[in-house]
Amino acid sequence: MSSHDSAGQEPEGGGKPSFDKQQPPAEGTPGAPSEPYGEPRQPPPGAGPTGAPPPSGSPYDTPPSGSPYDTPPSGSPYDTPPGYGAQYGAPPPGYGAPYPPGPGAAPGPVPGMPPLGSWPNRIVAKLIDYIGIQVIAALIVLPFASLGRQDGYVGATWLGYALYLVYEGVMLSRDGQTVGKKLMKLRVAMLIDGSGPTGAAAWTRAAVFVVPALVCCGLLWWPVNGLFGVFDKPYRQCIHDKAAKTVVVSTA
């Protein structure tokens, strides 16, 4: 009888156990795997395709598609506006010059607007309007007062001023032209875009032209008003144009 016990004999293959020949522990014993070998782990019921747990309702869950936290579609008010951040770089061409000068000595105030009206045409147009209104005023006053007396002359002058104010306000509100301006191929336009003057602009222009002469300055007001426009650059605006934000352009 051998003195070595069979339990102490070394296994085949060099005296070390072979791991690939070991059998897994029986199911239910300590160390046994939860799934059979070679089969993928199955996600729990209700979990997603990746095995993630279903939403718990917590505010920290990933919001579903269509949530307000999704990236807004193109055209959304949350998109980055075109040109955003341009204020920190170089300004676009023409920035700061809304009325670039055009070719010639009298460019239009804005692109596409006709050239500015010439001073001879403007003066003649104003004389046509003023003389015509004064004649009408004299004819109205004549049956009631003699123009040879001071009261008759003053009455005709005041009536002429009042008629001229109404005449110019109404005519400019319609299409920017009086009779004199139509004959001299001129019109009054808004400086900002070349459109016809608004009602407020037309009446402001007429009032600033007439009221100072009527109240304090007499006929001296009109030469001062006109000379202001001679030296104004670049739009040749008289004081009444400045007040109404208008400009006189050619229609030829």
C-alpha positions as CSV (number, residue, x, y, z in Angstrom):
1,M,0.0,0.0,0.0
2,S,1.4,3.4,-1.1
3,S,2.2,5.9,1.6
4,H,0.7,8.7,-0.7
5,D,-3.0,9.4,-0.4
6,S,-4.9,9.7,-3.7
7,A,-6.2,13.1,-2.6
8,G,-2.7,14.5,-2.6
9,Q,-2.0,13.5,-6.2
10,E,-1.4,16.3,-8.6
11,P,-3.9,16.6,-11.4
12,E,-2.9,15.9,-15.0
13,G,-1.4,18.7,-17.1
14,G,1.6,19.7,-15.1
15,G,0.2,19.8,-11.6
16,K,-2.1,22.9,-12.0
17,P,-5.8,22.9,-12.3
18,S,-7.3,23.7,-15.7
19,F,-9.8,26.6,-15.6
20,D,-11.3,26.0,-18.9
21,K,-12.3,22.5,-17.7
22,Q,-14.0,23.8,-14.6
23,Q,-17.8,23.6,-14.5
24,P,-19.8,26.7,-13.3
25,P,-21.4,26.3,-9.9
26,A,-24.9,25.1,-9.9
27,E,-27.6,27.7,-10.0
28,G,-28.7,28.8,-6.6
29,T,-25.4,28.1,-5.0
30,P,-23.1,31.0,-3.8
31,G,-21.1,32.5,-6.8
32,A,-23.5,31.1,-9.4
33,P,-24.3,33.6,-12.2
34,S,-27.8,35.1,-12.5
35,E,-28.0,34.1,-16.2
36,P,-26.7,31.0,-18.0
37,Y,-23.3,31.3,-19.5
38,G,-23.3,32.7,-23.1
39,E,-26.7,34.4,-22.9
40,P,-26.9,38.2,-22.8
41,R,-28.4,40.0,-19.8
42,Q,-32.0,40.9,-20.4
43,P,-33.2,44.4,-19.4
44,P,-35.8,44.6,-16.7
45,P,-39.5,45.0,-17.8
46,G,-40.2,48.7,-18.8
47,A,-36.6,49.6,-19.3
48,G,-35.3,51.2,-22.5
49,P,-33.3,49.5,-25.2
50,T,-30.0,50.3,-23.4
51,G,-31.2,49.0,-20.1
52,A,-31.8,52.4,-18.6
53,P,-34.5,52.5,-16.0
54,P,-37.8,54.1,-17.0
55,P,-38.5,57.8,-16.2
56,S,-39.2,58.2,-12.5
57,G,-40.8,61.6,-12.8
58,S,-37.9,63.3,-11.2
59,P,-36.9,66.8,-12.6
60,Y,-33.4,65.4,-13.2
61,D,-34.6,62.9,-15.7
62,T,-33.6,63.5,-19.4
63,P,-36.5,65.4,-20.9
64,P,-38.3,63.5,-23.7
65,S,-38.3,64.6,-27.3
66,G,-40.5,67.7,-27.8
67,S,-39.5,69.1,-24.5
68,P,-39.0,72.9,-24.2
69,Y,-35.4,72.1,-23.4
70,D,-34.8,70.6,-26.9
71,T,-32.8,72.7,-29.3
72,P,-35.3,75.0,-31.0
73,P,-35.9,74.5,-34.7
74,S,-34.7,76.8,-37.4
75,G,-36.7,80.1,-37.4
76,S,-37.4,79.9,-33.7
77,P,-37.1,83.2,-31.7
78,Y,-34.4,81.4,-29.7
79,D,-32.2,81.0,-32.8
80,T,-29.1,83.2,-33.0
81,P,-30.2,86.2,-35.0
82,P,-28.3,86.9,-38.3
83,G,-25.4,89.1,-37.8
84,Y,-25.4,88.7,-34.1
85,G,-22.2,90.0,-32.6
86,A,-21.5,92.1,-35.6
87,Q,-21.5,95.2,-33.4
88,Y,-18.2,94.0,-31.9
89,G,-16.6,93.7,-35.3
90,A,-16.2,96.0,-38.2
91,P,-19.4,97.9,-39.2
92,P,-21.0,96.9,-42.5
93,P,-20.2,99.1,-45.6
94,G,-22.1,102.3,-45.5
95,Y,-22.9,102.1,-41.8
96,G,-23.4,105.6,-40.3
97,A,-24.1,107.2,-43.7
98,P,-27.8,106.7,-44.5
99,Y,-27.8,109.5,-47.1
100,P,-24.6,108.9,-49.2
101,P,-23.9,111.7,-51.6
102,G,-24.5,110.9,-55.2
103,P,-22.8,112.1,-58.4
104,G,-23.1,115.8,-59.3
105,A,-23.3,119.0,-57.4
106,A,-26.8,118.5,-56.0
107,P,-27.3,114.8,-55.1
108,G,-30.6,113.5,-53.8
109,P,-30.9,113.2,-50.1
110,V,-31.4,109.4,-50.2
111,P,-30.6,106.8,-52.9
112,G,-33.1,106.9,-55.7
113,M,-34.5,110.4,-54.8
114,P,-34.3,113.2,-57.4
115,P,-31.6,115.9,-57.1
116,L,-32.2,118.8,-54.8
117,G,-34.1,121.7,-56.3
118,S,-32.1,124.7,-57.5
119,W,-32.2,128.1,-55.6
120,P,-33.5,130.1,-58.7
121,N,-36.4,127.7,-59.1
122,R,-37.2,127.7,-55.4
123,I,-37.3,131.5,-55.3
124,V,-39.4,131.9,-58.4
125,A,-41.9,129.2,-57.1
126,K,-42.2,131.1,-53.7
127,L,-42.8,134.4,-55.5
128,I,-45.5,132.9,-57.7
129,D,-47.3,131.5,-54.6
130,Y,-46.9,134.7,-52.5
131,I,-48.0,137.2,-55.1
132,G,-50.9,135.1,-56.1
133,I,-52.2,134.8,-52.5
134,Q,-51.7,138.6,-51.9
135,V,-53.7,139.4,-55.0
136,I,-56.5,137.2,-53.8
137,A,-56.4,138.8,-50.3
138,A,-56.6,142.3,-51.8
139,L,-59.6,141.4,-53.9
140,I,-61.4,140.1,-50.9
141,V,-60.6,143.2,-48.8
142,L,-61.2,145.7,-51.5
143,P,-65.1,145.8,-51.2
144,F,-64.8,146.5,-47.4
145,A,-61.8,148.8,-47.1
146,S,-59.8,151.1,-49.3
147,L,-56.2,149.9,-49.9
148,G,-55.1,153.5,-50.0
149,R,-55.8,153.8,-46.3
150,Q,-53.6,152.2,-43.6
151,D,-56.3,150.0,-42.2
152,G,-57.2,148.6,-45.6
153,Y,-53.6,147.8,-46.4
154,V,-53.0,146.2,-43.0
155,G,-56.2,144.2,-43.3
156,A,-55.2,142.9,-46.7
157,T,-51.7,142.0,-45.4
158,W,-53.0,140.0,-42.4
159,L,-55.5,138.3,-44.6
160,G,-52.8,137.4,-47.1
161,Y,-50.7,135.8,-44.4
162,A,-53.6,133.8,-43.1
163,L,-54.6,132.7,-46.6
164,Y,-51.0,131.7,-47.4
165,L,-50.7,129.6,-44.2
166,V,-53.8,127.7,-45.1
167,Y,-52.9,127.5,-48.8
168,E,-49.5,126.0,-48.2
169,G,-50.6,123.6,-45.5
170,V,-53.4,122.2,-47.6
171,M,-51.4,122.0,-50.8
172,L,-48.3,120.4,-49.3
173,S,-50.5,117.8,-47.4
174,R,-51.9,116.6,-50.7
175,D,-48.8,115.9,-52.9
176,G,-46.0,118.2,-51.6
177,Q,-46.5,120.8,-54.3
178,T,-48.0,124.3,-54.5
179,V,-48.9,126.0,-57.8
180,G,-45.5,127.7,-57.9
181,K,-43.7,124.5,-57.3
182,K,-45.7,122.6,-59.9
183,L,-44.7,125.3,-62.5
184,M,-41.0,125.2,-61.5
185,K,-41.0,121.4,-61.3
186,L,-40.3,121.1,-57.6
187,R,-41.8,119.2,-54.7
188,V,-41.4,119.0,-50.9
189,A,-40.3,115.5,-49.7
190,M,-39.6,114.0,-46.3
191,L,-35.9,113.9,-45.7
192,I,-35.9,110.4,-44.2
193,D,-37.2,108.5,-47.2
194,G,-38.3,111.0,-50.0
195,S,-42.0,110.4,-49.5
196,G,-44.6,113.1,-49.7
197,P,-44.8,115.2,-46.5
198,T,-47.1,114.1,-43.8
199,G,-49.9,116.4,-42.6
200,A,-48.0,117.3,-39.5
201,A,-44.9,118.1,-41.5
202,A,-46.8,120.1,-44.1
203,W,-48.6,122.3,-41.5
204,T,-45.4,122.7,-39.5
205,R,-43.5,123.9,-42.6
206,A,-46.2,126.4,-43.5
207,A,-46.5,127.7,-39.9
208,V,-42.7,128.2,-39.4
209,F,-42.6,130.1,-42.7
210,V,-45.6,132.4,-42.0
211,V,-46.1,132.9,-38.2
212,P,-42.7,134.6,-37.4
213,A,-43.3,137.2,-40.1
214,L,-46.8,137.8,-38.9
215,V,-45.9,138.0,-35.1
216,C,-42.6,139.7,-34.8
217,C,-40.3,140.0,-37.8
218,G,-42.3,141.1,-40.7
219,L,-40.9,140.8,-44.2
220,L,-37.4,140.6,-42.7
221,W,-38.1,137.0,-41.6
222,W,-38.2,135.6,-45.1
223,P,-34.7,136.7,-46.3
224,V,-33.2,135.4,-43.0
225,N,-35.1,132.1,-43.5
226,G,-33.9,131.8,-47.1
227,L,-30.2,132.7,-46.4
228,F,-30.2,129.9,-43.7
229,G,-30.9,127.4,-46.5
230,V,-28.2,128.9,-48.8
231,F,-25.5,128.0,-46.3
232,D,-27.0,124.7,-45.1
233,K,-25.1,121.6,-46.1
234,P,-25.7,119.2,-47.7
235,Y,-29.5,119.4,-48.1
236,R,-30.1,123.2,-48.5
237,Q,-32.8,123.2,-45.8
238,C,-34.3,126.5,-44.8
239,I,-35.5,127.0,-41.2
240,H,-39.0,125.8,-42.0
241,D,-37.5,122.7,-43.7
242,K,-35.4,122.0,-40.6
243,A,-38.5,122.3,-38.4
244,A,-40.6,119.9,-40.5
245,K,-37.7,117.6,-41.5
246,T,-38.4,118.1,-45.2
247,V,-36.3,118.9,-48.3
248,V,-37.1,120.4,-51.7
249,V,-36.3,118.2,-54.7
250,S,-36.6,118.5,-58.4
251,T,-39.3,116.6,-60.4
252,A,-37.8,117.3,-63.8
